[in-house]
Amino acid sequence: MSEPKQINFTIVPDDEQHPWRTYANFCAISHTPFDFTLSFCEVQPLSPRDIEAAEADHLVKAPVRAKIVLPLQVVPNLIAALQEHMKVFSEST
């Protein structure tokens, strides 16, 4: 029997299928024993009425712009990639 062939490749996003971007300035994170869920929200400045309501019930609702569920195995690589990009960003400013 022949040995399996190893193929090295790079995965790149295909922006032609979904060229849109979604803005979010808040991310809520939850998890189960199997995955992490990142809920990206857009929080607008609060009106005086919104502030009063938030003071009363300690709750501000923000619309979810995207919800991403990641298998547990992906999370360490995501953290490492974010840390590396943050390092490069910090050094360039």
C-alpha positions as CSV (number, residue, x, y, z in Angstrom):
1,M,0.0,0.0,0.0
2,S,1.3,3.5,-0.8
3,E,1.9,6.1,1.8
4,P,-0.5,9.0,1.9
5,K,0.8,12.1,0.2
6,Q,1.2,15.2,2.3
7,I,0.1,18.4,0.6
8,N,0.9,21.9,2.0
9,F,-1.5,24.6,1.2
10,T,-2.6,28.1,2.2
11,I,-6.3,29.0,2.8
12,V,-7.3,32.5,1.7
13,P,-10.6,34.2,2.0
14,D,-12.7,34.4,-1.2
15,D,-14.1,37.9,-0.9
16,E,-15.8,37.7,-4.3
17,Q,-18.6,35.6,-2.9
18,H,-19.3,37.9,0.1
19,P,-17.6,41.3,-0.4
20,W,-19.5,43.0,2.4
21,R,-18.2,43.8,5.8
22,T,-20.1,44.2,9.0
23,Y,-19.1,46.7,11.7
24,A,-19.2,45.6,15.4
25,N,-17.8,47.4,18.4
26,F,-18.6,44.8,21.1
27,C,-18.1,41.1,21.3
28,A,-19.9,38.8,23.8
29,I,-18.3,35.4,24.3
30,S,-19.9,32.3,25.6
31,H,-18.9,28.6,25.5
32,T,-20.0,25.0,25.9
33,P,-17.7,22.1,26.5
34,F,-17.5,21.7,22.7
35,D,-17.4,25.2,21.2
36,F,-17.0,29.0,21.7
37,T,-19.7,31.4,20.4
38,L,-18.7,35.0,19.5
39,S,-21.6,37.4,19.2
40,F,-20.5,40.6,17.5
41,C,-22.8,43.6,18.3
42,E,-23.0,47.2,17.3
43,V,-23.5,49.4,20.4
44,Q,-24.8,52.9,19.6
45,P,-24.4,55.9,21.9
46,L,-27.2,55.8,24.5
47,S,-29.9,58.4,24.7
48,P,-30.8,59.9,28.1
49,R,-33.9,57.6,28.1
50,D,-31.7,54.6,27.3
51,I,-29.4,55.5,30.2
52,E,-32.3,55.8,32.6
53,A,-33.5,52.3,31.5
54,A,-30.1,50.9,31.8
55,E,-29.7,52.3,35.3
56,A,-33.0,50.7,36.3
57,D,-32.5,47.2,35.0
58,H,-28.7,47.1,34.4
59,L,-29.3,46.0,30.8
60,V,-28.4,47.5,27.4
61,K,-29.6,45.6,24.3
62,A,-27.4,45.7,21.3
63,P,-28.2,44.3,17.9
64,V,-26.2,41.2,16.9
65,R,-24.4,41.8,13.6
66,A,-22.8,38.4,13.4
67,K,-22.6,35.2,15.5
68,I,-19.7,32.9,14.9
69,V,-19.5,29.4,16.5
70,L,-16.0,28.0,16.7
71,P,-15.0,24.4,17.5
72,L,-12.8,24.3,20.6
73,Q,-9.8,23.2,18.5
74,V,-9.8,26.5,16.6
75,V,-9.7,28.8,19.6
76,P,-6.0,28.6,20.6
77,N,-4.9,29.4,17.0
78,L,-7.4,32.3,16.9
79,I,-6.0,33.7,20.1
80,A,-2.4,33.3,18.8
81,A,-3.2,35.0,15.5
82,L,-5.0,37.9,17.3
83,Q,-2.0,38.3,19.7
84,E,0.4,38.3,16.7
85,H,-1.6,40.9,14.8
86,M,-1.9,43.1,17.9
87,K,1.8,42.9,18.4
88,V,2.5,44.0,14.8
89,F,-0.2,46.7,15.0
90,S,1.3,48.1,18.3
91,E,4.8,48.1,16.9
92,S,3.7,50.0,13.8
93,T,2.0,52.9,15.6
